[in-house]
Amino acid sequence: MSRRNATPLALRGLLRTLIIASLLATGCSFRKWAINQMGDALAGGASTAFAADDDPQLIKDAAPFSLKLIETMLVESPRNRSLLEAAASGFTQYSYAFIQTEADEVELTDLTRATELRHRARRMYWRARDYGLRGLEVRVAGIGDAVRLDPKSAVARVMRKDDVPFLYWTAAAWGAGISISKDQPEVVAQQPIVEALIDRAYALDPDWENGAIHSFLMNYELARPSGRSEAVERARKHFERVVELTGGKVATPFVGWAESVCLGQQDRQEFETLLQRALAINPDEHPQARLVNIIGQRRARWLLGRVDELFVE
């Protein structure tokens, strides 16, 4: 290819953005197409850029703008699955990493503030859940209502791997909302829906996203109403699998196992060993998980700082 015809990738991207922006500005018949193009790029690019960042505070400040932009674009293109997935995953992760986690950290010193934060986190989780259900509705009409009436039969209609992100993020948001709603029996009663969603995701693609489903089930097995006698054994298998899939380079499985299993069993030695293992990870060696490692290590330090309160000698 000659130098004259070789357009740099950055210039191509800029030209494409300018063309799309002009279409939006003129309100031409390609408006929806342009929004879909921008939406697909935004949904993919934002998650990658955020995951590789090394400054949680920067992401905390930037994420609301990104999320509101996604919601604005969904008004114009309500069935865009890329945008719906980005909204479901984005609101879930933002709520946990920056709202619910802060509530946990301030609870001992400011219960009123912690309660306010949990109320806000729950609203974010419900918003994420609804976007996840909308993503499923695009392909499986009526599933939003059906899953509330008969969860297992409803999710059995979901037969494709490309639906797994929506099953997962809907379950994650719904489950997280339930976990901070223990004083609301009508909300806790929705747990079978979460179970049906995550079990269907596991059946379709168990190793999706380097073990995200295994991480979920590692924590969920202990709360599963049925099969409690083997819950720890099942949870351990999920833990070992996600560590295998991530090569031991992601902190959150170690933190999750320490908090959900070791704490419940009052195994202080394994609790501290796993948290130290999480802290030994170098976030820069796994750029795709840099942000999640930094956030996970922050929780590990917080848990270690409370170890004398959490364990009874």
C-alpha positions in Angstrom: 0.0 0.0 0.0 1.4 3.4 -0.9 2.0 6.1 1.7 -0.7 8.2 0.0 -3.4 5.5 0.7 -2.2 4.4 4.1 -4.5 6.2 6.6 -3.3 5.9 10.2 -5.7 4.0 12.4 -6.1 7.0 14.7 -7.1 9.3 11.8 -9.6 6.7 10.6 -11.2 6.6 14.0 -11.3 10.4 14.2 -12.9 10.6 10.8 -15.4 7.9 11.7 -16.4 9.7 14.9 -16.7 13.1 13.1 -19.0 11.5 10.4 -21.2 9.9 13.1 -21.3 13.1 15.0 -22.4 15.0 11.9 -25.2 12.5 11.3 -26.4 12.9 14.9 -26.3 16.7 14.6 -28.3 16.8 11.3 -30.9 14.4 12.5 -30.7 12.4 9.3 -32.3 9.0 8.7 -29.1 7.3 9.8 -29.4 8.7 13.4 -30.2 5.3 14.9 -27.5 3.6 13.0 -25.0 6.2 14.1 -26.0 5.7 17.8 -25.7 2.0 17.5 -22.2 2.4 16.0 -21.1 4.7 18.8 -22.8 2.6 21.4 -21.0 -0.6 20.3 -17.7 1.3 20.4 -18.4 2.9 23.8 -19.6 -0.3 25.4 -16.4 -2.2 24.4 -13.9 0.5 24.8 -15.0 1.9 28.1 -14.9 -1.4 29.9 -11.4 -2.2 28.6 -10.0 1.2 29.5 -11.6 1.1 33.0 -10.3 -2.4 33.7 -6.7 -1.5 32.9 -6.6 1.7 34.9 -4.6 2.0 38.1 -6.5 4.8 39.8 -9.8 3.6 41.4 -10.7 7.2 42.4 -10.4 8.4 38.8 -12.7 5.6 37.7 -15.1 6.3 40.5 -15.4 9.9 39.3 -15.6 9.0 35.6 -17.9 6.1 35.7 -21.2 8.0 36.4 -20.7 10.1 33.2 -20.1 7.0 31.2 -23.1 5.3 32.7 -25.4 8.2 32.1 -24.1 8.5 28.5 -25.0 4.8 28.0 -28.5 5.4 29.4 -29.0 8.5 27.1 -28.1 6.4 24.1 -30.4 3.7 25.2 -33.3 6.1 25.0 -32.6 6.4 21.3 -31.7 2.7 20.7 -33.5 0.7 23.5 -32.8 -2.7 22.0 -29.0 -2.3 21.5 -27.6 -5.3 23.3 -24.1 -3.9 23.6 -25.4 -0.9 25.4 -27.8 -3.0 27.6 -24.9 -5.3 28.6 -22.7 -2.3 29.4 -25.4 -0.7 31.5 -26.1 -4.0 33.4 -22.4 -4.7 34.1 -21.5 -1.1 34.7 -24.1 -0.3 37.3 -23.5 -3.6 39.1 -19.7 -3.1 39.3 -20.0 0.6 40.2 -22.4 -0.1 43.0 -20.3 -2.9 44.5 -16.9 -1.3 44.1 -17.7 2.2 45.1 -20.9 2.3 47.1 -21.5 -1.0 48.9 -17.8 -1.3 49.7 -17.7 2.2 51.2 -20.8 1.3 53.3 -19.0 -1.8 54.7 -15.9 0.4 55.6 -17.8 3.1 57.4 -20.4 1.0 59.2 -18.6 0.8 62.5 -18.0 4.5 62.7 -21.1 5.9 61.0 -24.1 3.6 60.8 -26.4 6.3 59.3 -24.0 6.9 56.4 -23.6 3.2 55.9 -27.4 2.8 55.7 -27.8 5.6 53.2 -25.0 4.1 51.0 -26.7 0.7 51.1 -30.0 2.2 50.0 -28.3 3.8 47.1 -26.4 0.6 46.2 -29.7 -1.3 46.2 -31.2 1.2 43.8 -28.2 0.8 41.5 -28.4 -3.0 41.6 -32.1 -2.8 40.6 -31.3 -0.6 37.7 -28.6 -3.0 36.6 -31.0 -5.9 37.0 -33.6 -4.3 34.8 -31.1 -3.6 32.1 -30.0 -7.2 32.2 -33.6 -8.4 31.9 -34.1 -6.0 28.9 -31.1 -7.6 27.2 -32.6 -11.0 27.6 -36.0 -9.7 26.4 -34.5 -8.6 23.1 -34.1 -12.3 22.2 -36.5 -14.1 24.6 -39.8 -12.0 24.6 -41.6 -12.0 27.9 -38.8 -13.5 30.0 -38.8 -10.6 32.5 -42.3 -11.5 33.7 -41.9 -15.2 33.2 -38.7 -15.4 35.4 -40.7 -14.0 38.3 -43.4 -16.6 38.0 -41.4 -19.7 37.3 -37.7 -19.0 37.2 -36.4 -22.4 36.1 -38.9 -22.8 33.3 -38.3 -19.3 32.1 -34.5 -19.6 31.9 -34.8 -22.9 30.1 -35.9 -20.9 27.1 -32.5 -19.2 27.0 -30.4 -21.5 24.8 -27.5 -19.5 23.4 -24.1 -18.6 24.8 -24.4 -15.0 23.7 -27.1 -14.6 26.4 -24.7 -15.6 29.2 -23.5 -12.1 29.9 -27.1 -11.0 30.5 -27.9 -14.1 32.7 -24.7 -13.4 34.7 -25.1 -9.7 35.2 -28.8 -10.0 36.0 -28.0 -12.6 38.6 -25.1 -10.7 40.0 -27.1 -7.5 40.4 -30.2 -9.2 41.7 -28.2 -11.3 44.2 -26.2 -8.3 45.4 -29.4 -6.4 46.0 -30.9 -9.3 48.0 -27.7 -9.5 50.1 -28.2 -6.0 51.4 -32.0 -6.4 51.8 -32.1 -9.0 54.6 -34.8 -6.9 56.4 -37.1 -7.2 53.4 -38.6 -10.7 53.3 -40.3 -10.0 50.0 -37.0 -9.3 48.4 -35.2 -12.2 50.0 -37.9 -14.5 48.6 -36.6 -13.7 45.1 -33.5 -15.7 45.7 -34.7 -18.7 43.5 -34.7 -16.3 40.5 -31.0 -15.6 41.1 -30.3 -19.3 41.4 -32.1 -20.1 38.2 -30.3 -17.4 36.2 -26.7 -18.3 37.4 -27.3 -22.0 37.1 -28.4 -21.5 33.5 -25.4 -19.3 32.7 -23.2 -22.1 34.2 -24.9 -24.7 32.1 -24.3 -22.7 28.9 -20.8 -21.5 29.4 -19.2 -22.4 32.8 -15.8 -20.8 32.2 -17.2 -17.5 30.8 -15.0 -14.5 31.4 -12.1 -16.3 33.0 -14.3 -17.9 35.7 -16.7 -15.1 36.6 -19.5 -17.6 37.0 -17.3 -19.8 39.2 -16.5 -16.8 41.4 -20.2 -16.1 41.8 -21.0 -19.7 42.6 -18.1 -20.0 45.0 -19.9 -17.5 47.2 -23.4 -18.5 46.4 -23.1 -22.2 47.2 -23.1 -21.5 50.9 -26.4 -19.7 50.6 -28.1 -22.1 48.2 -31.2 -23.5 50.0 -30.7 -27.0 48.7 -27.7 -29.2 49.1 -26.1 -27.5 52.1 -24.4 -30.6 53.3 -21.9 -30.4 50.4 -21.9 -26.7 50.0 -18.3 -26.1 51.0 -17.0 -28.9 48.8 -18.9 -27.4 45.8 -17.7 -23.9 46.6 -14.1 -25.1 46.8 -14.3 -26.7 43.4 -15.5 -23.4 42.0 -12.7 -21.6 43.8 -10.0 -23.9 42.5 -11.3 -23.6 38.9 -11.4 -19.8 38.9 -7.8 -19.7 40.3 -6.8 -22.1 37.5 -8.5 -20.0 34.8 -6.9 -16.7 36.1 -3.5 -18.3 36.7 -3.7 -17.1 40.3 -3.1 -13.5 39.1 -6.5 -12.1 40.2 -7.0 -11.1 43.9 -10.7 -11.4 44.2 -11.1 -15.2 44.3 -8.7 -15.3 47.3 -10.5 -12.4 49.0 -13.9 -14.0 48.2 -12.9 -17.4 49.6 -11.4 -15.9 52.7 -14.5 -13.8 53.4 -17.2 -16.2 52.5 -15.8 -19.5 53.7 -12.8 -19.0 56.0 -14.7 -16.4 58.1 -17.7 -18.6 58.4 -15.6 -21.5 59.5 -13.5 -19.3 61.8 -10.4 -20.5 60.1 -8.1 -17.6 60.9 -4.9 -19.2 59.5 -6.3 -19.8 56.0 -8.1 -16.5 56.1 -4.9 -14.6 56.6 -2.9 -16.8 54.2 -5.3 -16.2 51.4 -5.5 -12.5 51.9 -1.7 -12.3 52.0 -1.7 -14.2 48.7 -4.1 -11.7 47.2 -1.8 -8.9 48.4 1.3 -10.5 46.8 -0.2 -10.2 43.3 1.4 -7.5 41.2 -1.5 -5.7 39.4 0.8 -4.6 36.6 1.5 -8.2 35.6 -2.1 -8.6 34.6 -3.2 -5.3 33.0 -6.6 -6.6 32.0 -7.4 -7.0 35.7 -5.4 -4.1 37.1 -8.3 -2.2 38.5 -10.1 -5.2 40.0 -6.8 -6.3 41.6 -6.3 -2.9 43.2 -9.8 -2.8 44.5 -9.6 -6.4 45.7 -6.3 -5.7 47.5 -7.9 -2.7 49.2 -10.6 -5.0 50.6 -7.9 -7.6 51.7 -6.1 -4.9 53.7 -9.4 -3.8 55.3 -10.2 -7.3 56.3 -6.8 -8.0 57.7 -7.1 -4.8 59.7 -10.2 -6.2 61.3 -9.0 -9.7 61.9 -9.1 -9.5 65.7 -12.7 -8.4 65.5 -13.7 -11.1 63.0 -12.2 -14.1 64.8 -13.0 -15.2 68.3 -10.2 -17.0 70.1 
